[in-house]
Structure formats: C-alpha cells, structure tokens
Amino acid sequence: MDSQILEPIVSTASGKVRGQLREGIYGDTYYSFDGIPYAKPPLGKLRFKSPQPVEPWHGVRDCTICPPMCIQSNYYTGVIDGIEDCLYLNVFTKKLRSAKPLPVLAYLLGGRFAIGDASRNSWGPDYLMMKDVVYITIGFRLGALGFLSFPEPELQVPGNAGLKDIVMALQWIKKNCQYFNGDPDNITLFGHSSGSATAQMLMYVPQCENLFHKVILISGMQMHLRRIPQLEYRFAKHLGYKGQENNHDILAYLSALPAERLCDLEILTPEELKQGHFFVFSLTLENESAPDALLTKDPLDMYADKQSWCHSIPLVLGVNYFTKKPELYETLKKHPEYLLSHEVREKCDVHTQQQQELNVEQSYGLMRVNVNLFIILCKPRLIYEQMML
C-alpha cells in the first residue's frame, strides 16, 4: 500500500474530509469516509423541523471514525443509544481515480422508521467493495424526531422531517459524489424494509427527479399513508403531558423534553397492532401549502399519474426467501389478508372475509410457486375488484 494514500484527503463542496484506506473481510481494499455532515445538526429550534444545509467548514474534517447512530431505543434491550445530532452520511469507494467514474449506490436502512444504524458497524461495504462502485449510507432522523407532524402551518412541523433529511442527503450526493470518483448521472437508490418503502415514496416526489436514476426495493413497499388518530397528543400524554389537545402546547412540551424521552414509542394498543399499525411515527401526508412538502397525495394517486417521472426509471423489487422461517409461510396461507392494503381490508365484509381470502388465494396463488409478493402489494385495486365479485 502506498503510505501517501493511507489517509486520503478529498475536497467537497462543503469542505475537506480525511478518509482511510481499509481492507474488507474478503481481502479487497477500499476507501472509507465516515460521518460526513450533509445538514446542520437538528438541535434546539431545529428539532422536528426540516433540515437546513450544512455550513461549510475550514480545515480538514477527520472522517475515519464511525458516527453515532440517530438516537433510538434498542429493539431488544430498550437501552437508549445514539445522539440527536446525526445527519451524517458515509462514503465508501473502491477507487478514488479511474478512467471512468464509478456507479453510485445510496442505501436507506430499514427499522420501522424507529431504529437502525447507517454506519459500517451495521451495513458494512465489504461485499460491495468487491466491485468498482461508490457505496453511500445515509443517517436520518427516526421516530418522533423524524416524523412528528402537526397540521398548523405556523408550527412549521408538517411531518416527514426524516424523509427530507434523505432528500437533502441525496442532493449532497448528487453534488459531491464526483469527488469520490462517483458518477452523478448513475445513482441507484436502494433500501430494505422501511428503507425500501422510503425509496419507493421518493420515486413519486417531483423534487427528487434526477437525484437518482435507478431504484431497488427489497422487502418493503407502502401503498397508503396511514396515521394513528391523535398520535401526537397520545404520545405527549404518554410522556407526561397534562394539558389539553392543543398542538401549540404539545409541540412546546415535546420540544423541551430530553431526546432520550422521545424514544419511548410504546403507545400502540393491541387493537391497533391487530389492524396492522406496525409503525408509530412514519411517513405521512403533508399539507400542500407547506413550503417544502414532499408527500401531498396518496401513493397510489401519485403512481397513477402517467406524467410522473417514476415511470421513466428502472426498478428492481423483490422479497427475501422464506426457507429459514417456514412458519411465516403457514401464517400467510392462513391469513393472506396480511398481504393486502389497508384500503382493501377495510372494505371487506367481516362475515364473508374468510371466503374472500380463499378466493384471493385461489385467484392469485399466494405463496404457491414463490410468487413475488409485490405483485399483490402493487395491485391492491385489482385485488379489491376480485374480492368484491
């Protein structure tokens, strides 16, 4: 290894960053740049708000150490980990120079919009660094910090702050990936689980046109934006709020709490869980009057717009194999309605639902020959028509 490039320095539009030459678990070398800020720290008055562009820095920023994850409650232990200042991305590149710039892969982590670590501690680049690519992982706000929402324009919290984090990161990537030998005209956005659903939503957002050029969806789509009734009020009461259902007061109360308190998301009722509310805070519809609104229409309506740019980009989608969890196969055979959209399930007659489910299974062959489940998830209206016959 050339000692002069063990810790390369790259000049970006925001400032200089120092990376490190690493060796992956498969023996391939690559360059890593950990914890590059793409937005201002979302602290103080910026909590819950849309991200603001990062301020350029002077000197060389050390990007050789993984940044902390966005603050969250550990799924298994309940221990709080991470910090509120977490709007960083991580860049891994096989080569800093080549005759032709490298394809860029931008990854969105899954985790129910509530948990996950974007650093190489969790989503290491080792496998991808066997090829000539630039791989970038994006940290974005989770839970209430990322997806709290109020309808009042004066509160400036219309929702989807975490989604807007990602859009700002994609803008940074588009502008700066060239400095890491990436091709700004060949960016693939991909994710799994809730990260996959997020990538899907971004396909419909006009502001994202040309920020990425291909999409891979892995085990996750979202065809409707559902919101738990009185969510913010219930959440505040869960955390000790004693006042009335006044959004101005609720926002003031939540803004004053330590970030650690906001990670307590255990508010769903058994009935809500049964209805399929797997996420507490997640993507939501925004008021069109919001200056930076991203999601103003139902996903199905956005997809149905034939003028939408989403119809012009290549898309790969799929799910994981079920061979390691055969009980899931039996569950889906018993409850095929789990694969249907909320819109369809709400319209089912409870007295004939079992027969309708059987009709759907017979008509669409759920799980029979390793059918791609996204055929079902992408065609809820088609299935609805069949169920109503």
N, C-alpha and C positions, 0 to 999 in steps of 0.2 A: 504494500500500500504506500502511496506517495504521502509522506508526512505533511505536505503542504495542503492536502485536501482532507485531512482527518476531521477538521472543523471548518467547513466551507462557510463563507460569508456571502449572502445573497442580498442584493439591493431591491427592495419592493417599493411600490408607490407610497407605502406608509413609513418606511424606514428600513434600515439594515437588520438582518437576522443572522445569527450564527447557528448552524446546524451541526450534525455529527455523522460521520461515516460509520455504519453499523453492519453487522453480519447477521443475517436471518437464520432461522433454525434449519433451513435447507442448504445453508452454506453460501447463499447469494448475498452480495454486498449491496447496500443502498444508502441513500442519504435521508436523514430524518430531521425535520424542523418541527419541534413540539411547542405547542402553546403560542401560536401567533395570534395576536388580538385582531379581530375584524370589526369590532364595535367598542364604544365606550363601555366601561363597567356599568351594568344596570342597577346602580345603587342609589339610595336616598330618594330624591324626587323622580328618578328614572325607574324605580321599581314598578312593575306591572305595565310600564309604558313601552311604546315602540322603540326599537333600538336606534341609537344615534351613531353616525360614522365614527370610526376610531380616529383619534387625534394622532398625527404623525409624531414620531419620536426621534430624538437625536442620539447619535452614537450607535452602537451595535447592541441589539437585544439578544440575550442568551436564550436560545430555543433548543436546548439539549436535554431538558428535563420535562417529563410529562406534566401537564397542568392538572390541577384538581378537577374532579367532576363537578357538574352542576349539583347544587345541594339537593339532597333527597334522603328518604328513609329506606334503609336496606330492606330488600324484599323478604329476606329470611330472618334477620335478627331485629329489625326495627331500629337499629342504630343509625343516627343521623351522620351522614358523610357528605363531603364536598363543601363548596362555597357558593355564595351568590354571585360573585364576580367570576363568570365562567364562559364568557363569549370569546372563545378561542377555537382555532382550527389547527389541525396537524397535517403537515405535508410530508409525504414520502415519495421520493423519486429515484428511479433506477439509475438515471444518468443526468448530470447537470448540463451536459453538452452532447449533441448528436447531430447528424446530418439533417434529420427531420424531427420536429418536435413530437413529443410522446402524447398518446391519448390520455385523457384525464378521467379518473373515476372518483366521483364525490359521493361519500357514503353517509346515510342517515340511520342512526341507531334506532332499534326498537326498545320497547319497555313500557307500553301502556301510557305514553306521554308523561310518565311519572318517575321512571328510573332509567339508569344507563350511564355508561362511561364512554366517551368518544376517543379516549386516548389509546395508544398502542398497548396499554396494560390489558385492555379488553378486546380491542379489534386491531390486532397487530397486522402489519403489512406483509409478513413473511411470505405467504403464499403468492400474493400478487406481485411481489418483488422478484419472482422468478421470471417475470416478463418485463418488457420495456414499457412501463406505464408510470404515470404520476397518480398516486392514490392520496385522497384527502378526506379526513374525517372531521365532522362539524359538531362542536358542542353548542347546545341551545337550551334555553330555559325550559324547565319541566314543571309539571304540577300547576299549582296556583300561580306561581311566579311567572309561568309561561302562558297560561291560558285562562286567567281570570277575565271576566267580561261584564261590562255594565253598558246599558243602552244609552245613558245620558251622554251626549256629545261633550259637555263641559268637563266630564271626569277624565276624558282622554284615555279611557281603558276600554276600547271597543272589543278586545279579545284578540287571540292569535298572536300574542307578542312572540311566543316561541317560534311560530311559523315565520314571522317577519325577521326574526334572528337569522333563520336559514336563508331567506331571500337576500339579506344583507351579506351573508357569508358567500352566497353564490355570486353576488356582484363583485365581491373581493376576489373570488377565484377567477372569474372571467377577466378581471383586470390584471391580476398578478401571476396567474399560473405560468405565463410565458417566462417569468424569471426563474422558474424551477424546471425549465425545459418542457413545459406542458403546452399543448395545443389549445388555445382559447376557442377554436372553432370545432373542437372534438371533445366535448364534455359529456360524460354519461352520468346521470343521477341515478343512484340505486339505494335501496334500503330493505329492511325486513320488518315484519310485523307492523307496529305503528309507524315505523320509519318508512315502510313501503306505502302505507296509506297516505303518509305525508307527501311522498314523492308523487303519488297519483294526483293528489289535490293540486300540487304545484303545476302539473301539466295543464290545468284549466285556467291558471292565473295569467291574465294578459301581461302583467308586469314581469313575468318570468320568461317571456318569449326571447329566445336566443341566449338565455343564460345557461341553458343546457340543450343538448341536441339528440339524446337518446335516453331511454328510461328502462330500468329493470326493477320489477316489483316482485318481491319474494315474500310469500305468505302473508299478504295483507292488502286489503282494499277497504274503502269506506264509501258507500254509495249514498248515505244520508248523514246529515249533521244533526245529531240528537243532543238535546240539552236537558239536564236534570232540572225539574222545576225548582225555583227558588234556591238554586245552587249556592250562590254567593252568601245569601242570608243564612242558610243552613250551615254553611262552612264557618261563617263568623260565629254563630251561636255555639257550634261545636268547639270553637277555640276560646269561648268565654264571653262573647259579646252579649250584652244585656239590653241593648236598645231595640228600637222598632225597625221594621223593614224599610229603612231609608238608605239608599245606595251611597249617598254622600257620607253618611256616618259610618257605614260598613267599610267603605274604602279607607276612610281615615283610621279606623280601628285596625284593619289589616296592615296598613302601611306602617303603623307604629310597632307591630309585633316583630320579635326577632325572627330571622329567616328560618331558624330551626323549628319554630312553632308551626310554620306554614307547611311543613312536610307531613303533618298528621292529616291524612286523607281518608281516614276510616269513617266515612259518613253514609255509605250506601246501605239501604235497607235490604233485607232478604228478598223482598218482592222486586226491588229494582235489579238486583243481581239476577233473579229469575227471568226478568224481562230482557236481559241481555245488556245491561249497562255495565260494561267491563271497565270503562274509564270514568274517573271522576271529572277531572278537567281535561279537555281535549279541544280539537278543532271546533269552531263554532261559526255560525252565520254572523256577518257584520252588517251594520247599517251602511247603506251606500253613501251616506253623507260623510262618513269618516274619511279624512284626507288620505289615509294610506290603507284603506280597506282592501283586503285580498279576496275573501270569500263572501260574496254578496248574493249568491244564488245557490240553490240545491245542486249538489254534484251531478245528478242525472240531467238537470236542465243545462248545466254548463257543458256537459259532454254532448248533449243533443244539439248544441249549436254547431252547425256544419262549418261555420266560419272560424271556429276556434282553432288556434294553432296546434292544439294537442293532436289533431288528426293528421298532421304532417310529419310527426316524428316517429322513429322506430320504437317499438315497445316489446319487451320480453317479460312474461309473467309466469308464475307457477307457484307450487307449494312444496313443502318437504314431504319426503316419503313417510308412511305411517308404519313401516315394518317394525320399528323399535317401540311403538306404542300401539299394539293391536287393540287395546281396549277402546281407543278413540274411534276405530273403525266400527266397533259394535255400537258405540254411543251414537254415531252419526246415522247408522242404519235404523236405530230405534227412534232417533229424533232428527230426521232430515230437515225439520224446520229451522234447526240451528244455522243452516246454510242460507237461509232466506233473509231478505232485508226486513227491517223493522216495519216498513210500509206494507209489505205483503202479510206479515204475521198479524198485524193489527186488523187487517180486513178479513181474516179467517173466521168462520163461524165455529165457535168452540165445540158445538155439538157434532160437527162433521169434520173436524180438523184431522182426526186420525185417518179417515178415508181419503181426505185431500192429500195428506202426506204420502199415503200409499200411491195415489195417482202420480204425484210428482216423482216418486222413486221409480215407478214403472216407466214413466214417460222419458225421464232424463237419465236414468241409470246411475243414480248417485253411488259413487264409490265402487262401481262394478268392474270396470276394466281400467282402473287407475285414471278415471276421468279427471281432467283438470277442473278443479272446483271453481275456478274463476269463471268458467262458462256460466255457472249458476249465479255467482255474485255479480257478474256484469250484465245479466239479463233478467233483473227482477220483474220487469214489466211483462216479459214474455211468460215467465213462470206464473205471474199473477193471473194472466189470461187463462192459462191452463187450469189453475186451481179454481177458477170461477165457473168452469164448464160443468 
